[in-house]
Amino acid sequence: MGYEFQCIGYIYLYRSFDSRAYLNCWSSLCMAKRSIGMVSASGYLGGREEVENFIKPMRNPIESPLPNRTTPNSVISTTPNDMSNWARLTSLWPLLYGTSCCSIEFASLIGSRFDFDRYGLVPRSSPRQADLIITAGTVTMKMAPSLVRLYEQMPEPRYVIAMGACTITGGMFSTDSYSTVRGVDKLIPVDVYLPGCPPKPEVIIDAITKLREKIAREIYEDRTEPQQVKRYFARNHRFCVGHSIHTGNYDQKLLHQSSEPRFGSTFKIPSGTFGKYESSVSFQESRN
């Protein structure tokens, strides 16, 4: 009813409580705002077919064309292997095993700039729901049992991307560090190696694209075979403390020794090695 909401005789009361007298009394009505005139599209187009062609949505030219649905005899032929590969490469669920600065570069992929969700990647925090594990950063001897356990808890088929120089070769810790694993491929099989210190997000997307191409070429017989014949470490890890710690070389004979299965993940050091380092404080503390 406009700004005036009450009329008493010739006096109008406004919202600001001002009184004004007029000779005549009328009611103020707010008129609707004017808009652009709209008419039916059929008035400008010739017939119904032209209207359907006019409002027909455009398909994405990048995607593969779909078969004509109006044709009753249209059939898409494929194989179970190709169908399985297509379903797996479009729905990779990664598990991030980040230990250092490389995981920060991976975090930028979640943002809107790179948006790796368009590849069907959904980050998971449980290994039982993931089929891809991305190891980003330095892996130490104490982290090795947990990494192997996470990998074994993942369902088949499973894939691994080694991200960063520290993950692939140990990086700057590969020569003078006694507690760093010289390459994560000594623990679990790696499908794609991603060098860099740290790798850029564009390189990570390229590695995921290469992994998708690898999955598309797989066959069922290859997935049923064991992916790794030999493993340098098991859940019960053994390593020898010797002079080779400065050269980055492992004692392969000791690492390949079979150990009895036990629950948990423990490191075992032969008792004979402590005789050489009785004067070392760090080894005495670890022995106690």
C-alpha positions as protocol buffer text, in pm:
chain_id: "A"
residue {
  index: 1
  type: MET
  ca { x: 0 y: 0 z: 0 }
}
residue {
  index: 2
  type: GLY
  ca { x: 292 y: 237 z: -55 }
}
residue {
  index: 3
  type: TYR
  ca { x: 441 y: 438 z: 230 }
}
residue {
  index: 4
  type: GLU
  ca { x: 104 y: 538 z: 376 }
}
residue {
  index: 5
  type: PHE
  ca { x: -45 y: 264 z: 590 }
}
residue {
  index: 6
  type: GLN
  ca { x: -333 y: 443 z: 765 }
}
residue {
  index: 7
  type: CYS
  ca { x: -575 y: 724 z: 673 }
}
residue {
  index: 8
  type: ILE
  ca { x: -781 y: 926 z: 922 }
}
residue {
  index: 9
  type: GLY
  ca { x: -993 y: 1181 z: 747 }
}
residue {
  index: 10
  type: TYR
  ca { x: -758 y: 1406 z: 558 }
}
residue {
  index: 11
  type: ILE
  ca { x: -451 y: 1323 z: 763 }
}
residue {
  index: 12
  type: TYR
  ca { x: -201 y: 1057 z: 655 }
}
residue {
  index: 13
  type: LEU
  ca { x: 38 y: 894 z: 896 }
}
residue {
  index: 14
  type: TYR
  ca { x: 374 y: 804 z: 746 }
}
residue {
  index: 15
  type: ARG
  ca { x: 624 y: 556 z: 883 }
}
residue {
  index: 16
  type: SER
  ca { x: 828 y: 847 z: 1007 }
}
residue {
  index: 17
  type: PHE
  ca { x: 526 y: 959 z: 1213 }
}
residue {
  index: 18
  type: ASP
  ca { x: 486 y: 1282 z: 1018 }
}
residue {
  index: 19
  type: SER
  ca { x: 129 y: 1404 z: 964 }
}
residue {
  index: 20
  type: ARG
  ca { x: 29 y: 1578 z: 645 }
}
residue {
  index: 21
  type: ALA
  ca { x: -315 y: 1709 z: 542 }
}
residue {
  index: 22
  type: TYR
  ca { x: -458 y: 1667 z: 192 }
}
residue {
  index: 23
  type: LEU
  ca { x: -785 y: 1780 z: 42 }
}
residue {
  index: 24
  type: ASN
  ca { x: -871 y: 1441 z: -91 }
}
residue {
  index: 25
  type: CYS
  ca { x: -808 y: 1091 z: 39 }
}
residue {
  index: 26
  type: TRP
  ca { x: -682 y: 813 z: -179 }
}
residue {
  index: 27
  type: SER
  ca { x: -482 y: 495 z: -141 }
}
residue {
  index: 28
  type: SER
  ca { x: -131 y: 471 z: -283 }
}
residue {
  index: 29
  type: LEU
  ca { x: -50 y: 147 z: -462 }
}
residue {
  index: 30
  type: CYS
  ca { x: 297 y: 41 z: -576 }
}
residue {
  index: 31
  type: MET
  ca { x: 295 y: -55 z: -939 }
}
residue {
  index: 32
  type: ALA
  ca { x: 488 y: -358 z: -1059 }
}
residue {
  index: 33
  type: LYS
  ca { x: 821 y: -302 z: -1227 }
}
residue {
  index: 34
  type: ARG
  ca { x: 821 y: -322 z: -1601 }
}
residue {
  index: 35
  type: SER
  ca { x: 1001 y: -609 z: -1773 }
}
residue {
  index: 36
  type: ILE
  ca { x: 1103 y: -708 z: -2123 }
}
residue {
  index: 37
  type: GLY
  ca { x: 822 y: -854 z: -2324 }
}
residue {
  index: 38
  type: MET
  ca { x: 845 y: -1231 z: -2380 }
}
residue {
  index: 39
  type: VAL
  ca { x: 674 y: -1428 z: -2653 }
}
residue {
  index: 40
  type: SER
  ca { x: 667 y: -1794 z: -2752 }
}
residue {
  index: 41
  type: ALA
  ca { x: 949 y: -1920 z: -2971 }
}
residue {
  index: 42
  type: SER
  ca { x: 704 y: -2095 z: -3199 }
}
residue {
  index: 43
  type: GLY
  ca { x: 585 y: -1758 z: -3322 }
}
residue {
  index: 44
  type: TYR
  ca { x: 923 y: -1687 z: -3479 }
}
residue {
  index: 45
  type: LEU
  ca { x: 1020 y: -2040 z: -3584 }
}
residue {
  index: 46
  type: GLY
  ca { x: 852 y: -2227 z: -3862 }
}
residue {
  index: 47
  type: GLY
  ca { x: 742 y: -2554 z: -3707 }
}
residue {
  index: 48
  type: ARG
  ca { x: 796 y: -2804 z: -3430 }
}
residue {
  index: 49
  type: GLU
  ca { x: 1106 y: -2954 z: -3589 }
}
residue {
  index: 50
  type: GLU
  ca { x: 1277 y: -2616 z: -3604 }
}
residue {
  index: 51
  type: VAL
  ca { x: 1194 y: -2558 z: -3237 }
}
residue {
  index: 52
  type: GLU
  ca { x: 1348 y: -2894 z: -3137 }
}
residue {
  index: 53
  type: ASN
  ca { x: 1662 y: -2820 z: -3337 }
}
residue {
  index: 54
  type: PHE
  ca { x: 1681 y: -2476 z: -3182 }
}
residue {
  index: 55
  type: ILE
  ca { x: 1679 y: -2598 z: -2821 }
}
residue {
  index: 56
  type: LYS
  ca { x: 1884 y: -2915 z: -2888 }
}
residue {
  index: 57
  type: PRO
  ca { x: 2184 y: -2925 z: -2647 }
}
residue {
  index: 58
  type: MET
  ca { x: 2536 y: -2922 z: -2787 }
}
residue {
  index: 59
  type: ARG
  ca { x: 2760 y: -3221 z: -2719 }
}
residue {
  index: 60
  type: ASN
  ca { x: 3115 y: -3192 z: -2602 }
}
residue {
  index: 61
  type: PRO
  ca { x: 3338 y: -3233 z: -2911 }
}
residue {
  index: 62
  type: ILE
  ca { x: 3622 y: -3372 z: -2697 }
}
residue {
  index: 63
  type: GLU
  ca { x: 3422 y: -3670 z: -2578 }
}
residue {
  index: 64
  type: SER
  ca { x: 3360 y: -3968 z: -2800 }
}
residue {
  index: 65
  type: PRO
  ca { x: 3026 y: -3951 z: -2982 }
}
residue {
  index: 66
  type: LEU
  ca { x: 2750 y: -4165 z: -2839 }
}
residue {
  index: 67
  type: PRO
  ca { x: 2547 y: -4396 z: -3062 }
}
residue {
  index: 68
  type: ASN
  ca { x: 2216 y: -4276 z: -3192 }
}
residue {
  index: 69
  type: ARG
  ca { x: 1956 y: -4376 z: -2934 }
}
residue {
  index: 70
  type: THR
  ca { x: 1673 y: -4351 z: -3181 }
}
residue {
  index: 71
  type: THR
  ca { x: 1811 y: -4646 z: -3377 }
}
residue {
  index: 72
  type: PRO
  ca { x: 1665 y: -4968 z: -3233 }
}
residue {
  index: 73
  type: ASN
  ca { x: 1960 y: -5184 z: -3346 }
}
residue {
  index: 74
  type: SER
  ca { x: 2241 y: -4981 z: -3182 }
}
residue {
  index: 75
  type: VAL
  ca { x: 2475 y: -5209 z: -2984 }
}
residue {
  index: 76
  type: ILE
  ca { x: 2798 y: -5130 z: -2797 }
}
residue {
  index: 77
  type: SER
  ca { x: 3038 y: -5423 z: -2820 }
}
residue {
  index: 78
  type: THR
  ca { x: 3314 y: -5467 z: -2562 }
}
residue {
  index: 79
  type: THR
  ca { x: 3488 y: -5731 z: -2353 }
}
residue {
  index: 80
  type: PRO
  ca { x: 3477 y: -5789 z: -1977 }
}
residue {
  index: 81
  type: ASN
  ca { x: 3845 y: -5704 z: -1956 }
}
residue {
  index: 82
  type: ASP
  ca { x: 3802 y: -5366 z: -2128 }
}
residue {
  index: 83
  type: MET
  ca { x: 3495 y: -5291 z: -1920 }
}
residue {
  index: 84
  type: SER
  ca { x: 3683 y: -5368 z: -1600 }
}
residue {
  index: 85
  type: ASN
  ca { x: 3980 y: -5155 z: -1704 }
}
residue {
  index: 86
  type: TRP
  ca { x: 3755 y: -4864 z: -1795 }
}
residue {
  index: 87
  type: ALA
  ca { x: 3579 y: -4880 z: -1459 }
}
residue {
  index: 88
  type: ARG
  ca { x: 3905 y: -4894 z: -1263 }
}
residue {
  index: 89
  type: LEU
  ca { x: 4094 y: -4620 z: -1445 }
}
residue {
  index: 90
  type: THR
  ca { x: 3804 y: -4377 z: -1409 }
}
residue {
  index: 91
  type: SER
  ca { x: 3761 y: -4436 z: -1035 }
}
residue {
  index: 92
  type: LEU
  ca { x: 4106 y: -4445 z: -875 }
}
residue {
  index: 93
  type: TRP
  ca { x: 4086 y: -4386 z: -501 }
}
residue {
  index: 94
  type: PRO
  ca { x: 4431 y: -4282 z: -375 }
}
residue {
  index: 95
  type: LEU
  ca { x: 4574 y: -4320 z: -27 }
}
residue {
  index: 96
  type: LEU
  ca { x: 4839 y: -4058 z: 49 }
}
residue {
  index: 97
  type: TYR
  ca { x: 5136 y: -4177 z: 252 }
}
residue {
  index: 98
  type: GLY
  ca { x: 5297 y: -3838 z: 302 }
}
residue {
  index: 99
  type: THR
  ca { x: 5598 y: -3802 z: 529 }
}
residue {
  index: 100
  type: SER
  ca { x: 5767 y: -3476 z: 423 }
}
residue {
  index: 101
  type: CYS
  ca { x: 5748 y: -3180 z: 186 }
}
residue {
  index: 102
  type: CYS
  ca { x: 5625 y: -3377 z: -116 }
}
residue {
  index: 103
  type: SER
  ca { x: 5288 y: -3425 z: 51 }
}
residue {
  index: 104
  type: ILE
  ca { x: 5239 y: -3046 z: 55 }
}
residue {
  index: 105
  type: GLU
  ca { x: 5265 y: -3039 z: -324 }
}
residue {
  index: 106
  type: PHE
  ca { x: 5009 y: -3316 z: -342 }
}
residue {
  index: 107
  type: ALA
  ca { x: 4770 y: -3114 z: -124 }
}
residue {
  index: 108
  type: SER
  ca { x: 4754 y: -2842 z: -389 }
}
residue {
  index: 109
  type: LEU
  ca { x: 4585 y: -3088 z: -627 }
}
residue {
  index: 110
  type: ILE
  ca { x: 4273 y: -3081 z: -414 }
}
residue {
  index: 111
  type: GLY
  ca { x: 4217 y: -2711 z: -487 }
}
residue {
  index: 112
  type: SER
  ca { x: 4020 y: -2565 z: -774 }
}
residue {
  index: 113
  type: ARG
  ca { x: 4325 y: -2476 z: -982 }
}
residue {
  index: 114
  type: PHE
  ca { x: 4435 y: -2830 z: -1059 }
}
residue {
  index: 115
  type: ASP
  ca { x: 4121 y: -3017 z: -947 }
}
residue {
  index: 116
  type: PHE
  ca { x: 4233 y: -3377 z: -979 }
}
residue {
  index: 117
  type: ASP
  ca { x: 3877 y: -3488 z: -895 }
}
residue {
  index: 118
  type: ARG
  ca { x: 3795 y: -3462 z: -1264 }
}
residue {
  index: 119
  type: TYR
  ca { x: 3999 y: -3779 z: -1315 }
}
residue {
  index: 120
  type: GLY
  ca { x: 3776 y: -3968 z: -1074 }
}
residue {
  index: 121
  type: LEU
  ca { x: 4030 y: -3959 z: -789 }
}
residue {
  index: 122
  type: VAL
  ca { x: 3868 y: -3953 z: -447 }
}
residue {
  index: 123
  type: PRO
  ca { x: 4117 y: -3933 z: -157 }
}
residue {
  index: 124
  type: ARG
  ca { x: 4062 y: -4200 z: 105 }
}
residue {
  index: 125
  type: SER
  ca { x: 4205 y: -4240 z: 453 }
}
residue {
  index: 126
  type: SER
  ca { x: 4155 y: -4615 z: 477 }
}
residue {
  index: 127
  type: PRO
  ca { x: 4366 y: -4867 z: 282 }
}
residue {
  index: 128
  type: ARG
  ca { x: 4070 y: -5105 z: 253 }
}
residue {
  index: 129
  type: GLN
  ca { x: 3889 y: -4850 z: 36 }
}
residue {
  index: 130
  type: ALA
  ca { x: 4187 y: -4742 z: -177 }
}
residue {
  index: 131
  type: ASP
  ca { x: 4343 y: -4899 z: -483 }
}
residue {
  index: 132
  type: LEU
  ca { x: 4630 y: -4651 z: -526 }
}
residue {
  index: 133
  type: ILE
  ca { x: 4889 y: -4550 z: -268 }
}
residue {
  index: 134
  type: ILE
  ca { x: 5108 y: -4245 z: -325 }
}
residue {
  index: 135
  type: THR
  ca { x: 5427 y: -4247 z: -119 }
}
residue {
  index: 136
  type: ALA
  ca { x: 5547 y: -3889 z: -85 }
}
residue {
  index: 137
  type: GLY
  ca { x: 5858 y: -3816 z: 118 }
}
residue {
  index: 138
  type: THR
  ca { x: 6135 y: -3993 z: 302 }
}
residue {
  index: 139
  type: VAL
  ca { x: 6068 y: -4344 z: 429 }
}
residue {
  index: 140
  type: THR
  ca { x: 6267 y: -4452 z: 733 }
}
residue {
  index: 141
  type: MET
  ca { x: 6331 y: -4797 z: 872 }
}
residue {
  index: 142
  type: LYS
  ca { x: 6068 y: -4753 z: 1140 }
}
residue {
  index: 143
  type: MET
  ca { x: 5810 y: -4647 z: 881 }
}
residue {
  index: 144
  type: ALA
  ca { x: 5878 y: -4953 z: 664 }
}
residue {
  index: 145
  type: PRO
  ca { x: 5656 y: -5199 z: 859 }
}
residue {
  index: 146
  type: SER
  ca { x: 5358 y: -4963 z: 856 }
}
residue {
  index: 147
  type: LEU
  ca { x: 5397 y: -4893 z: 484 }
}
residue {
  index: 148
  type: VAL
  ca { x: 5412 y: -5264 z: 403 }
}
residue {
  index: 149
  type: ARG
  ca { x: 5109 y: -5328 z: 622 }
}
residue {
  index: 150
  type: LEU
  ca { x: 4907 y: -5055 z: 450 }
}
residue {
  index: 151
  type: TYR
  ca { x: 4998 y: -5196 z: 112 }
}
residue {
  index: 152
  type: GLU
  ca { x: 4896 y: -5549 z: 211 }
}
residue {
  index: 153
  type: GLN
  ca { x: 4560 y: -5422 z: 342 }
}
residue {
  index: 154
  type: MET
  ca { x: 4471 y: -5269 z: 5 }
}
residue {
  index: 155
  type: PRO
  ca { x: 4245 y: -5480 z: -219 }
}
residue {
  index: 156
  type: GLU
  ca { x: 4365 y: -5619 z: -551 }
}
residue {
  index: 157
  type: PRO
  ca { x: 4446 y: -5481 z: -801 }
}
residue {
  index: 158
  type: ARG
  ca { x: 4653 y: -5210 z: -633 }
}
residue {
  index: 159
  type: TYR
  ca { x: 4901 y: -4957 z: -764 }
}
residue {
  index: 160
  type: VAL
  ca { x: 5185 y: -4749 z: -623 }
}
residue {
  index: 161
  type: ILE
  ca { x: 5326 y: -4410 z: -726 }
}
residue {
  index: 162
  type: ALA
  ca { x: 5667 y: -4319 z: -582 }
}
residue {
  index: 163
  type: MET
  ca { x: 5669 y: -3940 z: -553 }
}
residue {
  index: 164
  type: GLY
  ca { x: 5991 y: -3746 z: -501 }
}
residue {
  index: 165
  type: ALA
  ca { x: 6363 y: -3819 z: -501 }
}
residue {
  index: 166
  type: CYS
  ca { x: 6365 y: -3915 z: -133 }
}
residue {
  index: 167
  type: THR
  ca { x: 6105 y: -4183 z: -199 }
}
residue {
  index: 168
  type: ILE
  ca { x: 6274 y: -4325 z: -508 }
}
residue {
  index: 169
  type: THR
  ca { x: 6641 y: -4334 z: -402 }
}
residue {
  index: 170
  type: GLY
  ca { x: 6656 y: -4186 z: -54 }
}
residue {
  index: 171
  type: GLY
  ca { x: 6753 y: -3844 z: -187 }
}
residue {
  index: 172
  type: MET
  ca { x: 6999 y: -3647 z: 18 }
}
residue {
  index: 173
  type: PHE
  ca { x: 6970 y: -3903 z: 298 }
}
residue {
  index: 174
  type: SER
  ca { x: 7090 y: -4194 z: 84 }
}
residue {
  index: 175
  type: THR
  ca { x: 7464 y: -4167 z: 165 }
}
residue {
  index: 176
  type: ASP
  ca { x: 7508 y: -4062 z: 527 }
}
residue {
  index: 177
  type: SER
  ca { x: 7189 y: -4180 z: 696 }
}
residue {
  index: 178
  type: TYR
  ca { x: 7163 y: -4516 z: 868 }
}
residue {
  index: 179
  type: SER
  ca { x: 6785 y: -4503 z: 914 }
}
residue {
  index: 180
  type: THR
  ca { x: 6659 y: -4417 z: 564 }
}
residue {
  index: 181
  type: VAL
  ca { x: 6530 y: -4667 z: 312 }
}
residue {
  index: 182
  type: ARG
  ca { x: 6716 y: -4629 z: -20 }
}
residue {
  index: 183
  type: GLY
  ca { x: 6410 y: -4655 z: -239 }
}
residue {
  index: 184
  type: VAL
  ca { x: 6055 y: -4750 z: -158 }
}
residue {
  index: 185
  type: ASP
  ca { x: 6068 y: -5021 z: -427 }
}
residue {
  index: 186
  type: LYS
  ca { x: 6267 y: -5229 z: -177 }
}
residue {
  index: 187
  type: LEU
  ca { x: 5948 y: -5251 z: 29 }
}
residue {
  index: 188
  type: ILE
  ca { x: 5660 y: -5256 z: -218 }
}
residue {
  index: 189
  type: PRO
  ca { x: 5639 y: -5275 z: -600 }
}
residue {
  index: 190
  type: VAL
  ca { x: 5620 y: -4937 z: -774 }
}
residue {
  index: 191
  type: ASP
  ca { x: 5423 y: -4875 z: -1093 }
}
residue {
  index: 192
  type: VAL
  ca { x: 5514 y: -4512 z: -1168 }
}
residue {
  index: 193
  type: TYR
  ca { x: 5827 y: -4323 z: -1057 }
}
residue {
  index: 194
  type: LEU
  ca { x: 5781 y: -3949 z: -1015 }
}
residue {
  index: 195
  type: PRO
  ca { x: 6120 y: -3771 z: -979 }
}
residue {
  index: 196
  type: GLY
  ca { x: 6163 y: -3421 z: -843 }
}
residue {
  index: 197
  type: CYS
  ca { x: 6242 y: -3241 z: -520 }
}
residue {
  index: 198
  type: PRO
  ca { x: 5955 y: -3183 z: -484 }
}
residue {
  index: 199
  type: PRO
  ca { x: 5758 y: -3264 z: -800 }
}
residue {
  index: 200
  type: LYS
  ca { x: 5521 y: -3000 z: -931 }
}
residue {
  index: 201
  type: PRO
  ca { x: 5145 y: -3061 z: -933 }
}
residue {
  index: 202
  type: GLU
  ca { x: 5147 y: -3071 z: -1314 }
}
residue {
  index: 203
  type: VAL
  ca { x: 5395 y: -3360 z: -1302 }
}
residue {
  index: 204
  type: ILE
  ca { x: 5172 y: -3547 z: -1057 }
}
residue {
  index: 205
  type: ILE
  ca { x: 4879 y: -3518 z: -1296 }
}
residue {
  index: 206
  type: ASP
  ca { x: 5102 y: -3646 z: -1577 }
}
residue {
  index: 207
  type: ALA
  ca { x: 5200 y: -3947 z: -1363 }
}
residue {
  index: 208
  type: ILE
  ca { x: 4833 y: -4022 z: -1296 }
}
residue {
  index: 209
  type: THR
  ca { x: 4764 y: -4002 z: -1669 }
}
residue {
  index: 210
  type: LYS
  ca { x: 5044 y: -4252 z: -1740 }
}
residue {
  index: 211
  type: LEU
  ca { x: 4907 y: -4483 z: -1473 }
}
residue {
  index: 212
  type: ARG
  ca { x: 4564 y: -4467 z: -1634 }
}
residue {
  index: 213
  type: GLU
  ca { x: 4721 y: -4563 z: -1967 }
}
residue {
  index: 214
  type: LYS
  ca { x: 4890 y: -4859 z: -1800 }
}
residue {
  index: 215
  type: ILE
  ca { x: 4564 y: -4975 z: -1645 }
}
residue {
  index: 216
  type: ALA
  ca { x: 4390 y: -4953 z: -1983 }
}
residue {
  index: 217
  type: ARG
  ca { x: 4642 y: -5196 z: -2136 }
}
residue {
  index: 218
  type: GLU
  ca { x: 4621 y: -5458 z: -1862 }
}
residue {
  index: 219
  type: ILE
  ca { x: 4467 y: -5800 z: -1907 }
}
residue {
  index: 220
  type: TYR
  ca { x: 4310 y: -6025 z: -1649 }
}
residue {
  index: 221
  type: GLU
  ca { x: 4593 y: -6281 z: -1649 }
}
residue {
  index: 222
  type: ASP
  ca { x: 4846 y: -6014 z: -1556 }
}
residue {
  index: 223
  type: ARG
  ca { x: 4642 y: -5899 z: -1259 }
}
residue {
  index: 224
  type: THR
  ca { x: 4601 y: -6248 z: -1117 }
}
residue {
  index: 225
  type: GLU
  ca { x: 4976 y: -6313 z: -1108 }
}
residue {
  index: 226
  type: PRO
  ca { x: 5172 y: -6199 z: -801 }
}
residue {
  index: 227
  type: GLN
  ca { x: 5302 y: -5849 z: -856 }
}
residue {
  index: 228
  type: GLN
  ca { x: 5623 y: -5900 z: -661 }
}
residue {
  index: 229
  type: VAL
  ca { x: 5838 y: -6212 z: -641 }
}
residue {
  index: 230
  type: LYS
  ca { x: 6101 y: -6091 z: -392 }
}
residue {
  index: 231
  type: ARG
  ca { x: 6066 y: -5840 z: -115 }
}
residue {
  index: 232
  type: TYR
  ca { x: 6362 y: -5700 z: 71 }
}
residue {
  index: 233
  type: PHE
  ca { x: 6161 y: -5641 z: 384 }
}
residue {
  index: 234
  type: ALA
  ca { x: 5882 y: -5826 z: 555 }
}
residue {
  index: 235
  type: ARG
  ca { x: 5687 y: -5749 z: 869 }
}
residue {
  index: 236
  type: ASN
  ca { x: 5982 y: -5869 z: 1076 }
}
residue {
  index: 237
  type: HIS
  ca { x: 6267 y: -5658 z: 946 }
}
residue {
  index: 238
  type: ARG
  ca { x: 6634 y: -5729 z: 995 }
}
residue {
  index: 239
  type: PHE
  ca { x: 6923 y: -5505 z: 915 }
}
residue {
  index: 240
  type: CYS
  ca { x: 7292 y: -5520 z: 993 }
}
residue {
  index: 241
  type: VAL
  ca { x: 7488 y: -5228 z: 1133 }
}
residue {
  index: 242
  type: GLY
  ca { x: 7826 y: -5221 z: 958 }
}
residue {
  index: 243
  type: HIS
  ca { x: 8069 y: -5011 z: 758 }
}
residue {
  index: 244
  type: SER
  ca { x: 7841 y: -5010 z: 453 }
}
residue {
  index: 245
  type: ILE
  ca { x: 7612 y: -4748 z: 607 }
}
residue {
  index: 246
  type: HIS
  ca { x: 7814 y: -4467 z: 446 }
}
residue {
  index: 247
  type: THR
  ca { x: 7796 y: -4616 z: 97 }
}
residue {
  index: 248
  type: GLY
  ca { x: 7424 y: -4683 z: 90 }
}
residue {
  index: 249
  type: ASN
  ca { x: 7465 y: -5056 z: 21 }
}
residue {
  index: 250
  type: TYR
  ca { x: 7254 y: -5315 z: 198 }
}
residue {
  index: 251
  type: ASP
  ca { x: 7363 y: -5657 z: 308 }
}
residue {
  index: 252
  type: GLN
  ca { x: 7132 y: -5848 z: 73 }
}
residue {
  index: 253
  type: LYS
  ca { x: 7211 y: -6187 z: 225 }
}
residue {
  index: 254
  type: LEU
  ca { x: 7089 y: -6075 z: 563 }
}
residue {
  index: 255
  type: LEU
  ca { x: 6782 y: -5905 z: 426 }
}
residue {
  index: 256
  type: HIS
  ca { x: 6671 y: -6214 z: 233 }
}
residue {
  index: 257
  type: GLN
  ca { x: 6689 y: -6441 z: 536 }
}
residue {
  index: 258
  type: SER
  ca { x: 6355 y: -6594 z: 619 }
}
residue {
  index: 259
  type: SER
  ca { x: 6206 y: -6512 z: 955 }
}
residue {
  index: 260
  type: GLU
  ca { x: 5927 y: -6680 z: 1146 }
}
residue {
  index: 261
  type: PRO
  ca { x: 5591 y: -6502 z: 1114 }
}
residue {
  index: 262
  type: ARG
  ca { x: 5508 y: -6302 z: 1421 }
}
residue {
  index: 263
  type: PHE
  ca { x: 5248 y: -6050 z: 1510 }
}
residue {
  index: 264
  type: GLY
  ca { x: 5360 y: -5693 z: 1488 }
}
residue {
  index: 265
  type: SER
  ca { x: 5654 y: -5531 z: 1318 }
}
residue {
  index: 266
  type: THR
  ca { x: 5989 y: -5535 z: 1494 }
}
residue {
  index: 267
  type: PHE
  ca { x: 6349 y: -5477 z: 1395 }
}
residue {
  index: 268
  type: LYS
  ca { x: 6605 y: -5739 z: 1490 }
}
residue {
  index: 269
  type: ILE
  ca { x: 6976 y: -5664 z: 1515 }
}
residue {
  index: 270
  type: PRO
  ca { x: 7220 y: -5954 z: 1556 }
}
residue {
  index: 271
  type: SER
  ca { x: 7376 y: -5958 z: 1900 }
}
residue {
  index: 272
  type: GLY
  ca { x: 7726 y: -6001 z: 1754 }
}
residue {
  index: 273
  type: THR
  ca { x: 7719 y: -5659 z: 1600 }
}
residue {
  index: 274
  type: PHE
  ca { x: 7705 y: -5484 z: 1937 }
}
residue {
  index: 275
  type: GLY
  ca { x: 8051 y: -5600 z: 2035 }
}
residue {
  index: 276
  type: LYS
  ca { x: 8206 y: -5366 z: 1782 }
}
residue {
  index: 277
  type: TYR
  ca { x: 8016 y: -5065 z: 1913 }
}
residue {
  index: 278
  type: GLU
  ca { x: 8030 y: -5102 z: 2291 }
}
residue {
  index: 279
  type: SER
  ca { x: 8173 y: -4751 z: 2325 }
}
residue {
  index: 280
  type: SER
  ca { x: 7889 y: -4595 z: 2127 }
}
residue {
  index: 281
  type: VAL
  ca { x: 7626 y: -4432 z: 2348 }
}
residue {
  index: 282
  type: SER
  ca { x: 7346 y: -4451 z: 2093 }
}
residue {
  index: 283
  type: PHE
  ca { x: 7378 y: -4826 z: 2046 }
}
residue {
  index: 284
  type: GLN
  ca { x: 7397 y: -4885 z: 2419 }
}
residue {
  index: 285
  type: GLU
  ca { x: 7073 y: -4692 z: 2465 }
}
residue {
  index: 286
  type: SER
  ca { x: 6903 y: -4884 z: 2186 }
}
residue {
  index: 287
  type: ARG
  ca { x: 7021 y: -5210 z: 2337 }
}
residue {
  index: 288
  type: ASN
  ca { x: 6871 y: -5122 z: 2674 }
}
